[in-house]
Amino acid sequence: MGSENTIFFKVEKEKNENFKQILKEVYDAMAKSDKGYDPISQIVGYILSGDPTYITSEKNARSLIRQIERDELLEELVKDYIGVNEWKKEQ
């Protein structure tokens, strides 16, 4: 029996005003590390897999990124990328 209904995914969350700051700190911790990380690839790996070892523990980056749920992180990145917040202001 196949499902022909669309499943809607809605993230219920409290607004995290530190979202961009946390992501920036995680990025900086990896970019400034002597270990040669590619911060973008590492963050993408974490988002896709959920494996926190993609994120360095240097400068508390791993603990910081885990303060944001991965689905919230992805949702905010997509919103920022397509500028959805700007669209809402124009309508």
BELRAUR-V843386 format. One record per pair of residues at least 6 apart in sequence whose ideal C-beta (glycine too) atoms are under 8 Angstrom apart, sorted by the first residue. I is the first residue (numbers start at 1). J is the second residue. If there is no record, write none. Layout:
i: <I & I>
j: <J & J>
This chain:
i: <9 & 11 & 11 & 11 & 11 & 13 & 13 & 16 & 16 & 16 & 16 & 18 & 19 & 19 & 19 & 19 & 22 & 22 & 22 & 22 & 23 & 23 & 23 & 23 & 25 & 25 & 25 & 26 & 26 & 26 & 26 & 26 & 26 & 27 & 27 & 27 & 28 & 29 & 29 & 29 & 29 & 29 & 30 & 30 & 30 & 30 & 30 & 30 & 30 & 30 & 30 & 31 & 31 & 33 & 33 & 35 & 37 & 42 & 42 & 42 & 43 & 43 & 43 & 45 & 45 & 46 & 46 & 46 & 46 & 46 & 47 & 47 & 47 & 50 & 52 & 52 & 52 & 53 & 55 & 55 & 55 & 56 & 57 & 65 & 78 & 79>
j: <71 & 69 & 71 & 72 & 75 & 69 & 72 & 22 & 67 & 68 & 72 & 67 & 68 & 72 & 73 & 76 & 64 & 65 & 67 & 68 & 43 & 65 & 68 & 73 & 59 & 61 & 64 & 39 & 43 & 55 & 61 & 64 & 65 & 39 & 40 & 43 & 59 & 56 & 58 & 59 & 60 & 61 & 37 & 38 & 39 & 42 & 43 & 55 & 56 & 58 & 61 & 37 & 39 & 56 & 58 & 56 & 56 & 54 & 55 & 56 & 54 & 55 & 65 & 51 & 54 & 52 & 54 & 55 & 65 & 70 & 70 & 73 & 74 & 70 & 62 & 65 & 66 & 62 & 61 & 62 & 65 & 62 & 63 & 73 & 84 & 85>
